[in-house]
């Protein structure tokens, strides 16, 4: 990788005055997910600073007084010579936001204690106010996912979707050190899947580096909310996975195929994020080929080049170390294990860059990661 960047650089840049060489869209695979640290004898590491930086983050600080002692060069990133902004991730994570009494970190911890499978835990490290300063020397470098539903019923969606739409447009206009992804969700038949809703999503897709669409996590808690507020139930039953009926997906795909003015569209979040960052998907979704039929050809080629079926012996060693029980399989689509919850499965998935599924909760063809509601079952029937 170093030789490639040194000898065959595609771009020569000077980010914040530092000369650098870039090669865009390069992927590589480490067969052992625990061997992730590069050891470069010619590059001096400062382990004292690394420990100090970690403690600075964990303490929720943003002052220069402490971190500037270990890294004097960080002073040039401070607009006032006293504090830091975008790089002070810990300050954003571990301090209450304006008007709140608990930090985002504490809020997410409490959520996960009561809803262990929740995907609603959000830990922000980026503030929209960073965009208000045109010469901001310390903007967070990341991908910004902007959730937009266009649901008009305030009892279901109390936040005006125009706020998200305007935020997306502003973020995209100023995107230099970050990328924007339109997260079009949750799509619920009868609430926000009309022709005008789809047309609005198409227009917004032109203000994002990628667009991801998906359905509703209709859990028991949401069903209880609907019932308590006298709302019409969108589905007759709840599900542990997102509900995205086949007909709803097909209406979106038909609109996408009819109109070539759409931005890049994806079914899976990591696919959209990887495309926006010009990288191969880190979740190994290329193994689930039916997900790739709407992806840009150049992205499919990039994912194909990076996708590598892992060695079974390495998978078994890692999975057993995490507590997997029963047989362990590596097929052409995914690693299949038993006895592991989502976090250790994600560890394997991200480490090997290959899908990792639970034997007890199989992913079926064409509805990967979706609930069976609204899809034809094995016997030809359709879920409610």
Beta strands, then each sheet from edge to edge (+ up, - down):
strand 1: 11-15
strand 2: 18-22
strand 3: 143-148
strand 4: 179-184
strand 5: 210-213
strand 6: 265-266
strand 7: 325-330
strand 8: 335-338
strand 9: 356-358
sheet 1: 1+ 2-
sheet 2: 3+ 4+ 5+ 6+
sheet 3: 7+ 8- 9-
end
